[in-house]
Amino acid sequence: MEEKYEDAYAVVEERHPWFVARRELFTTLAGAAQELRILDIGCGTGMFLTHLAARGFRHLAGVETSAQLRGRFRDPALELFESIPEGPRDLVFMLDVLEHIEDDRGTLERVLALLEPGGKLYLSVPAHPFLWSHHDELNHHVRRYRRKELQGKLLEAGFRVERMSYWNVFSFAPVCLVRWLGLGKKTSELELGQPWVLWILLRILRLENWLLLRMNLPPGVSLVAVAHKPR
């Protein structure tokens, strides 16, 4: 079962609009950070790191606990760790990782410790506990987050929160309806579907990315946060 999950993840990570748009969003949020030391915790097969490398980011490393996904790592020239290494780092990404970790508060404290003063954490998590479904179980989630809960844990760990917004907003109403009516499939919602559906979804998420760079978005399926280590 575990190997089947890892195989499926490796396929959708590259092609699904949700992953593509998420990579584009966080690359833009990072800005002109090509010379900074970057660590991607829970990097999967390293798709996001490969994306950053192609855009001129230089000092890149990843952390992945899954041996299956490490075996599929895309760029052997990049550093890859089995657990969080010692610092220092300037930027850390945790893209839909924190919800997999029992001790999320302790993990945030470890991330804070390895960051340089002023260093930033870029974070995304699934939102709203009431949206819990078989999708979360299939993807080994421990929790979904309330906005105040995520903000509180970041502050308790010692971070200062710069930005926090919902994302995947246009999917929120349909996902709520599916959950409440019990119509969800017993499969992951990130499976690849019809090409025309994927094309539309990517354009919608890119529109959300454009909006999120200019304002905080109303309730959505995911939460995005930017926090920094105080100087």
ABEGO torsion letter per residue (X at the ends): XAAAAAAAAAAAAAABAAAAAAAAAAAAAAEBAAABBBBBBGAEAGAAAAAAAAAGBABBBBBBABAAAAAABABAABBBBABBBBOBBABBBBBGAAAABABAAAAAAAAAAABBBGBBBBBBBBBEAAABBAAAAAAGBABBBBAAAAAAAAAAAGBBBABBBBBGAAAAAAAAAAAAAGABBABBAABBBBAAAAAAAAAAAAAAAAAAAABBBBBBABBBBBBBBBX
